[in-house]
Amino acid sequence: MGFSWQLGNVLYILASSLLFVGFIWIFSVISLLPRTKFSGDWGTIWGTLARTNAGNQYDVPFTVFAYIVGVFSPVEAASISFLLEWACVSWMGLVVYLFNYITKKMTGILVASFFVFLDVMIYNSWTPKAYLFSPVTLAQLKVLSGNNLSYGVSLKYAVVFFAVTITFFIVICLVQGTKKVKKWKLKNE
């Protein structure tokens, strides 16, 4: 397996992650079409749910965050959320592939599972500073505000985190593929 093979695997992970998140988004939108009216702003209901306790009073089964409604337009929030989710799924896919490839065992699934459960562990009992290296947490717009800003968790940090770590994983994958080719050439000469 050489450089081209590794590059193909990396591109496959990125493309399949994009398709996966895209399908989830498309089917979510399709399922809401009969009950939704699209507009350029959040509307009065979303604003009320975000800024008051009306959701609790009327047993609304979800929370609308004032930060998201106050900072982003609906299109911005959807676009940024989509890109963060794609980055998170790509990150997880690259972690699984990289650890499986290097160890020749299924350790990638264990490492990725740790990062999936890290978000829950931090939320329930661990330090919020750990949000800085939790990809599942960094893919959520609601977390990139409030008290978490004091720990350095922000949209800018999330973008930098995903860009740097995904690039790092890609480079490691490509370097590993190049090493295999060099070892194979030396062995067969």
C-alpha positions as CSV (number, residue, x, y, z in Angstrom):
1,M,0.0,0.0,0.0
2,G,1.7,3.1,-1.2
3,F,1.1,6.8,-1.2
4,S,-1.7,6.7,-3.8
5,W,-3.5,4.0,-1.9
6,Q,-3.4,6.0,1.4
7,L,-4.5,9.1,-0.4
8,G,-7.4,7.2,-1.9
9,N,-8.4,6.0,1.6
10,V,-8.1,9.4,3.1
11,L,-10.2,10.9,0.3
12,Y,-12.8,8.1,0.7
13,I,-13.1,8.8,4.4
14,L,-13.6,12.5,3.8
15,A,-16.1,11.9,1.0
16,S,-18.1,9.2,2.8
17,S,-18.2,11.4,5.9
18,L,-19.6,14.3,3.8
19,L,-22.2,12.0,2.2
20,F,-23.2,10.5,5.6
21,V,-23.7,14.0,7.2
22,G,-25.4,15.2,4.0
23,F,-27.9,12.4,4.0
24,I,-28.7,12.9,7.6
25,W,-29.2,16.6,7.0
26,I,-31.3,16.1,3.8
27,F,-33.6,13.5,5.4
28,S,-34.0,15.7,8.5
29,V,-35.1,18.6,6.3
30,I,-37.4,16.4,4.2
31,S,-39.1,15.0,7.3
32,L,-39.8,18.6,8.6
33,L,-41.0,20.0,5.3
34,P,-44.7,19.5,5.9
35,R,-44.5,21.3,9.2
36,T,-42.0,24.0,8.4
37,K,-42.0,27.4,6.8
38,F,-38.6,28.6,5.8
39,S,-37.7,32.3,6.4
40,G,-34.5,34.3,6.7
41,D,-34.9,34.9,10.5
42,W,-35.6,32.8,13.5
43,G,-39.2,34.0,14.0
44,T,-41.0,34.8,17.2
45,I,-41.4,31.2,18.4
46,W,-37.7,30.4,18.3
47,G,-36.8,33.7,19.9
48,T,-39.3,33.2,22.7
49,L,-38.1,29.6,23.4
50,A,-34.5,30.8,23.4
51,R,-35.0,33.9,25.7
52,T,-37.7,32.8,28.1
53,N,-38.8,29.7,30.1
54,A,-41.8,29.1,27.8
55,G,-40.3,25.8,26.7
56,N,-40.5,24.5,30.2
57,Q,-44.0,25.9,30.8
58,Y,-45.3,24.1,27.7
59,D,-43.2,20.9,27.9
60,V,-41.3,21.6,24.7
61,P,-39.1,18.5,24.4
62,F,-36.0,20.4,23.3
63,T,-33.9,23.4,24.2
64,V,-33.3,26.5,22.0
65,F,-30.1,28.2,23.0
66,A,-30.1,32.0,23.2
67,Y,-26.5,32.1,22.0
68,I,-27.3,30.4,18.7
69,V,-30.4,32.5,18.0
70,G,-28.6,35.7,19.1
71,V,-25.4,35.2,17.1
72,F,-26.3,33.3,14.0
73,S,-28.9,33.5,11.3
74,P,-30.7,30.2,10.6
75,V,-28.7,29.6,7.5
76,E,-25.4,30.4,9.2
77,A,-26.2,28.1,12.1
78,A,-27.2,25.3,9.8
79,S,-24.1,25.7,7.6
80,I,-21.7,26.0,10.5
81,S,-23.3,23.0,12.2
82,F,-23.1,20.9,9.0
83,L,-19.4,21.7,8.5
84,L,-18.6,21.0,12.2
85,E,-20.4,17.7,12.0
86,W,-18.6,16.8,8.8
87,A,-15.3,17.7,10.4
88,C,-16.2,15.5,13.5
89,V,-17.2,12.5,11.5
90,S,-14.1,12.8,9.3
91,W,-12.0,13.2,12.4
92,M,-13.5,10.0,13.8
93,G,-13.1,8.1,10.6
94,L,-9.4,9.1,10.3
95,V,-8.8,8.1,13.9
96,V,-10.3,4.7,13.3
97,Y,-8.4,4.2,10.1
98,L,-5.1,5.5,11.4
99,F,-5.0,3.5,14.6
100,N,-6.2,0.3,12.8
101,Y,-3.6,0.8,10.1
102,I,-0.7,1.4,12.5
103,T,-1.5,-1.3,15.0
104,K,-2.9,-3.9,12.5
105,K,-5.7,-4.5,15.0
106,M,-9.1,-2.9,15.6
107,T,-7.8,-0.4,18.2
108,G,-9.2,2.5,16.1
109,I,-12.7,1.7,17.1
110,L,-11.7,1.7,20.8
111,V,-9.9,5.1,20.5
112,A,-12.8,6.6,18.6
113,S,-15.3,5.2,21.1
114,F,-13.3,6.9,23.9
115,F,-13.7,10.2,22.1
116,V,-17.4,9.7,21.6
117,F,-17.9,9.0,25.3
118,L,-15.5,11.8,26.4
119,D,-18.2,14.3,25.7
120,V,-20.6,12.6,28.2
121,M,-17.9,12.1,30.8
122,I,-16.9,15.8,30.6
123,Y,-20.6,16.9,30.9
124,N,-21.3,14.6,33.8
125,S,-18.3,14.7,36.0
126,W,-15.0,15.9,34.4
127,T,-13.4,19.2,34.0
128,P,-14.8,21.5,31.2
129,K,-11.2,22.2,30.1
130,A,-11.3,18.7,28.5
131,Y,-13.8,20.1,26.0
132,L,-10.7,21.5,24.2
133,F,-9.8,18.0,22.9
134,S,-13.3,16.5,22.6
135,P,-14.3,16.5,18.9
136,V,-17.9,15.5,19.6
137,T,-18.2,18.5,21.9
138,L,-16.5,20.9,19.5
139,A,-19.0,20.0,16.8
140,Q,-21.9,21.4,18.9
141,L,-22.7,25.1,18.4
142,K,-24.3,25.3,21.9
143,V,-21.1,24.5,23.6
144,L,-19.1,27.2,21.9
145,S,-20.4,29.9,24.2
146,G,-21.0,31.0,27.8
147,N,-18.8,29.7,30.5
148,N,-16.9,27.5,28.1
149,L,-15.4,30.6,26.5
150,S,-13.3,31.0,29.7
151,Y,-11.7,27.6,28.9
152,G,-10.8,28.6,25.4
153,V,-13.7,26.7,23.7
154,S,-15.0,28.8,20.8
155,L,-16.0,28.5,17.2
156,K,-12.6,29.7,16.1
157,Y,-10.9,27.1,18.3
158,A,-13.2,24.4,17.0
159,V,-12.3,25.3,13.4
160,V,-8.6,25.4,14.2
161,F,-8.8,22.1,16.2
162,F,-10.4,20.2,13.3
163,A,-8.2,21.8,10.6
164,V,-5.0,21.1,12.4
165,T,-5.8,17.6,13.7
166,I,-7.4,16.4,10.4
167,T,-4.4,17.7,8.5
168,F,-2.1,16.0,11.0
169,F,-3.9,12.7,10.6
170,I,-3.8,12.9,6.8
171,V,-0.1,13.6,6.8
172,I,0.5,10.6,9.1
173,C,-1.6,8.4,6.8
174,L,0.3,9.5,3.7
175,V,3.7,9.2,5.4
176,Q,2.9,5.7,6.6
177,G,2.0,4.8,3.0
178,T,5.3,6.2,1.8
179,K,7.2,4.2,4.4
180,K,5.6,1.0,3.3
181,V,6.5,1.6,-0.4
182,K,10.2,2.4,0.6
183,K,10.4,-0.8,2.7
184,W,8.9,-2.9,-0.1
185,K,11.3,-1.4,-2.7
186,L,14.3,-2.1,-0.4
187,K,13.2,-5.6,0.3
188,N,12.8,-6.5,-3.4
189,E,16.0,-4.9,-4.6
